[in-house]
Every structure is written in C-alpha cells, then in structure tokens.
Amino acid sequence: MEINLLVSLTFAIYILLMVWMLPILASWLLITVIAWSSRWKPTKVRKWLWVALLASIWVAYPWFVIVEDIDGRVVDEAGQPIEGVLVTAKWRENYRMSLAATDRITFINAMESVTDADGRYHFPGFFYVYPLLRRMQKGEPMVDFYKEGLRTNSFKLSWLRRTHPKKKGSFKPAIIRGSQWNDISVELVEIDTDYHQRDAKATLWWFVTEALRYDNCLWANIPNAIAATFDHRNPNKYPAAYIDGDEVYFLSKIKFVIIQNPKSMQQCGVDLSYFEVFKEWNIKIAQ
C-alpha cells in the first residue's frame, strides 16, 4: 500500500512539473528576456499575468509529447510464440498547409523490432517536440507484422484492440501517449490466398519507401525492413544498396530504376555493420 501511494505521489509530482511548472518557467524566461531586451518595464503583477497567460496557452496547446514504451507478443493459433517476426511501427503527424485546411500526413518516427524466442517485441518510448501547428495522429503508432507465409488474424486483432484493458485510476494528460498495442498478444495465421500474400508485401514496401523518402535518419532504425523489401530481387540487375564513401543509396525498381536520395552514414550514426542483415550480393561498395 505504501509503495503504491509513493508511486502515485511521484507520478502526480511529475505531471505537475511537466504540465504546469515547465510552461510557467519557460514563459517567465521568455517575458524576462523580452523585458530585458526592450524598453518594456511591466510591473511585477503584470509580468506574472503575462506568464500565466503564456503558460495557459502552452498547456492548452501542448508543444511536445512523451511516447511510452510498447511491449507486445506474437503467437500462433495455439498460443505458442513465433520467433523472427518483423514488427514495424510508424508514428505520424498531420498539419495544415493552407487556410483551406488541407491536411498532410508525415512521419514522426519509424521503428522495427524482431520477435525473440518467446515471441516478444519491444519499441522504446521517445520525446518529441511538435513543429508549429502539427499534432500526432490519434491511434498511433500503426503497427504491422511480417513473416513469410503468415499474416495477422485481423478479426481477432480488431477485437483485442477494442477490448484492450484500460488501467483503472490512471490519469494521463495529452502530452503522454500510450498505445493499444501495449501488453497484447497478436495472433498470426497461415496465408491462404494470393491476395493476403500481396497485401503483406505491399504493406512492408510502402512502410520502407515512405521512411526512405524523408531527409532524416529514419532509415537507420529499420535495416531488417529495408533488407526484407529489397533482398528478394535479382542480384544480376540492381543491388539493394550502393555505398559510396559515407553516402548510401537505396535502389528500388518500379518499371524503371529509382535511386533514393543519398543517406549519410556518419550523420545517422551508422557503419558497415548496419548492412549485415542484407544478403551479401545485394550490397555494392564503390571502389
């Protein structure tokens, strides 16, 4: 009982600091800098009124989000764990591009995890600061499961996510983002139609090509997904990756060759060990 009380008290203090104290401190610093760098000399009362106003705007329109860890499990129809399942997750945000309220969707983060002998996978949480007028989409992340010859039992998965137990008595503000994927077991069944086979490959394909489209380091998080997407191709034609010094080019083929914009290994903290999951013949290094 004392431990639970201490945990609840610690969490309440944490929420108070993150939801209110941080915005108040940031607002106070901003007002102080403005007053110091200009001729504005507000009274103490007016200064704190401005601090309260800015902090309230910050709280009502949070500028960051804390994404919690996700731990899940993949099993077969008998409830036995499945090892070696590639699990991908993508977090997205939408934002307004014009007064016509045109929404566009872009990636915030992309990750992968491969299930262990007990069928378990893990996605670490992260801290993200929102750009102006952007918000993470509800229900994120989107999670998909890929293993040759298997697919998700969509009916059971839909039921699991609808009935996912909520932790009673736990209050989480908008800045703390949990997930319905946490603490559930996803069931995979054998693929019985060509449609499901094509759908599984297409889903992985779009996940990888979308992540490669951005000029950031999302690609560094998903080596297994990139390898699974490109390694099946004919090695006598085009390699999956072409390495020229520090730059990496991922190549895809849809009627013609598309060379993805180059990625910097040094910038993204990647070395040649990143490509160990690729088939040897699918990597070409410039001489």
PyMOL commands that set and color helices and strands:
alter all, ss='L'
color gray80, all
select helices_A, chain A and resi 2-37+44-60+154-162+194-213+218-221+223-230+272-277+280-282
alter helices_A, ss='H'
color red, helices_A
select strands_A, chain A and resi 64-67+70-75+86-96+103-114+120-123+126-129+134-136+142-146+150-152+176-177+185-190+241-244+247-253+257-259+263-264+283-285
alter strands_A, ss='S'
color yellow, strands_A
deselect
rebuild
show_as cartoon
